[in-house]
Amino acid sequence: MSIRLKIKFRGPFALLAFGCLLTAAELKVNPRDRLKYILIPAGMYRMGCSAGDRDCFDWEIRPQDKTIGRSFWLGQTEVTQAAYALVAGENPSLYKGADRPVDQVGWADALKYCEAVGMRLPTEAEWEYAARGGSDAPMYAGIDMAAWYDGNSGDRTHPVAQKTPNAFGLYDMRGNVREWVADSYDSQKKILRGGSFFNPARELRVSNRLWALPDTRHRDMGFRCAGD
């Protein structure tokens, strides 16, 4: 299946990804948390288990066409411990390091942070659309090139932006920490996307998802913010 993108760029810049020179959307620095955000263009894609992907779990979304009707901002990286401490005044992480993603944050913690910096949590549809970066493949780049997972992480998080970004210039959309999104799985649980440093490669496919109670704080749970 082809991916149809309706791309409108404002102040485009050049981005090197997958060995190709790509045109990427506008990038900005949020002065409230000092993190970089990328403007993701509006478009259409097939959400859920990718065609031909035999590793899909039963709980993944059945393939369905989705339209992202307007562009949105998304953190180029997961929220770092330095940014979280700057905004929240604390660092709950188990694996300390200013440039590592913050971990051990619950869904409400993530939402509160995003709102404090004038942003929000991404929807599940936005997250997967951004993670795919215009591709219908179950993974972008090779697993060791793109992600920290149980085969290369040493069972811990790593500084953000050390692996290959996807075609939108986003880092760690596969691996490092799982990421809370805005959506609910049911009346009690919230959804996480992205896989983590201690997950096997199969769980780092862009269509995979997990759910947890919103007050769950685990060593592999983090987030990134989105904005309109």
C-alpha positions in Angstrom: 0.0 0.0 0.0 1.3 3.5 -0.8 1.3 6.2 1.8 -0.4 9.4 0.7 1.0 12.6 2.3 -0.4 16.1 1.9 2.7 18.0 2.8 2.9 21.7 3.3 6.2 23.0 4.6 6.8 26.3 6.4 10.5 27.3 6.4 11.8 23.9 5.3 15.2 22.6 6.2 17.3 19.7 5.0 17.4 16.5 7.0 19.7 13.5 6.5 18.0 10.2 7.2 18.4 6.7 5.8 21.3 8.0 3.8 19.0 10.3 1.7 18.6 14.1 1.8 15.0 14.7 2.8 12.9 17.8 3.2 11.5 18.0 6.7 9.1 20.3 8.3 9.8 23.2 10.5 11.7 22.6 13.8 11.3 24.8 16.9 12.7 24.9 20.4 10.1 25.2 23.1 11.5 27.8 25.6 9.6 26.2 28.5 11.4 22.9 28.4 14.2 23.7 25.9 13.4 20.6 23.8 13.1 20.5 20.0 9.8 19.9 18.3 9.2 19.0 14.7 6.1 20.0 12.7 4.6 16.8 11.3 2.6 17.3 8.1 -1.0 16.4 7.6 -1.6 13.2 5.7 -3.2 9.8 5.4 -1.9 6.3 6.3 -2.8 2.8 7.1 -2.9 2.4 10.9 -2.4 -1.0 12.6 -0.7 -4.2 11.7 1.4 -3.7 8.6 0.7 -5.7 5.4 2.7 -8.9 5.5 3.8 -8.5 9.1 3.5 -11.9 10.8 4.7 -10.7 14.2 1.5 -8.7 15.0 -0.2 -9.4 18.3 -3.9 -9.9 18.7 -4.3 -6.6 20.6 -2.9 -4.5 17.8 -5.3 -2.3 15.9 -6.8 -4.0 12.8 -5.5 -2.2 9.7 -7.6 0.9 8.9 -7.1 4.0 6.9 -6.6 7.1 9.1 -6.5 10.8 8.1 -4.4 13.2 10.1 -6.3 16.3 9.0 -3.8 19.0 10.2 -0.2 19.3 10.9 1.0 19.0 14.5 4.1 19.4 16.6 5.8 16.4 18.1 8.9 16.2 20.3 11.9 15.3 18.3 13.0 13.2 21.3 11.4 11.7 24.4 11.3 14.2 27.3 14.7 14.1 28.9 15.4 14.1 32.6 16.9 17.5 32.4 13.7 18.9 30.8 11.5 17.1 33.3 13.5 18.4 36.2 13.4 21.9 34.8 9.6 21.9 34.5 8.4 19.6 37.3 11.2 20.3 39.8 12.0 16.6 40.3 13.5 13.6 38.6 11.8 10.3 39.4 14.0 8.3 37.0 15.7 5.0 37.9 18.5 5.4 35.3 19.9 8.8 36.0 21.3 11.0 33.3 20.4 14.5 32.1 20.1 13.4 28.5 18.4 10.1 29.1 14.6 9.9 28.8 12.7 10.5 32.0 11.3 7.2 33.3 9.0 6.1 36.1 6.3 8.7 35.2 2.6 7.9 35.2 0.1 9.0 32.6 -1.1 12.0 34.7 2.5 13.0 35.3 3.1 13.1 31.6 -0.1 15.0 30.9 0.7 17.6 33.5 4.2 18.2 32.1 2.9 18.6 28.6 0.3 21.1 29.7 2.9 23.0 31.7 4.9 23.6 28.5 1.9 24.5 26.4 1.6 21.1 24.7 -0.4 17.9 25.1 0.0 14.2 24.8 -0.2 12.9 21.2 -3.1 10.8 20.2 -2.4 7.1 19.4 -3.2 7.8 15.7 -0.8 10.8 15.6 1.9 8.8 17.3 1.9 5.9 14.9 1.6 8.2 11.9 4.7 10.1 13.1 6.6 6.9 13.9 6.0 5.5 10.4 7.4 8.6 8.8 5.6 8.0 5.5 6.4 4.3 5.4 4.0 1.3 5.5 6.8 -1.0 6.8 6.5 -2.5 10.3 9.8 -1.0 11.3 11.9 2.0 10.1 15.6 1.3 9.7 17.4 -1.8 11.1 16.7 -2.7 14.7 20.2 -2.0 15.9 20.4 1.2 13.9 17.1 2.7 15.1 16.5 1.4 18.6 17.6 0.5 22.1 16.1 -2.9 22.9 17.0 -6.0 24.9 19.7 -7.0 22.4 21.8 -3.9 22.7 20.7 -1.8 25.7 22.4 -3.5 28.6 19.0 -3.4 30.4 19.0 0.4 30.8 17.9 3.6 29.1 20.4 5.6 27.0 20.7 9.2 26.1 18.2 10.3 23.5 19.0 10.9 19.8 21.8 8.4 19.6 20.2 6.2 17.0 19.0 6.7 13.4 16.0 9.0 13.2 13.0 8.2 11.0 12.1 10.1 7.9 10.4 12.9 9.9 13.6 13.4 11.9 12.2 11.8 15.1 14.4 9.8 17.4 13.7 6.8 19.6 10.2 6.1 18.2 11.3 2.5 18.6 12.9 1.6 21.9 14.5 3.4 24.8 11.2 3.9 26.8 7.6 3.2 26.0 5.6 6.4 25.5 2.3 7.4 27.0 -0.3 8.7 24.6 -3.6 10.5 25.2 -5.9 7.6 24.4 -7.6 5.1 26.7 -7.7 1.4 26.1 -10.8 1.0 28.2 -12.5 2.8 31.1 -9.5 2.3 33.4 -6.3 1.9 31.3 -4.2 4.2 29.1 -2.2 3.3 26.1 1.6 3.3 25.6 3.5 3.1 22.3 7.0 2.5 21.1 8.6 -0.4 22.9 11.5 -0.1 25.3 15.1 -1.0 26.1 14.2 -4.3 27.7 11.7 -5.5 25.0 12.6 -8.0 22.3 12.7 -6.7 18.7 9.2 -8.0 17.9 7.7 -5.5 20.3 9.4 -2.5 18.7 7.3 -2.5 15.5 5.5 0.8 14.9 2.1 -0.8 15.2 2.6 -2.5 18.6 0.8 -1.1 21.6 0.5 -1.7 25.4 -1.8 -0.5 28.1 -1.5 0.2 31.8 -3.3 1.8 34.7 -2.6 5.6 34.5 -0.9 5.7 37.8 1.6 3.0 36.8 5.2 4.2 37.1 7.7 1.7 35.6 11.3 2.0 34.7 10.5 1.8 31.0 7.7 4.3 30.8 8.3 7.8 29.5 6.7 10.1 27.0 7.0 12.9 24.4 4.7 15.9 23.9 2.7 17.1 20.9 1.1 20.4 20.1 -1.3 22.0 17.6 
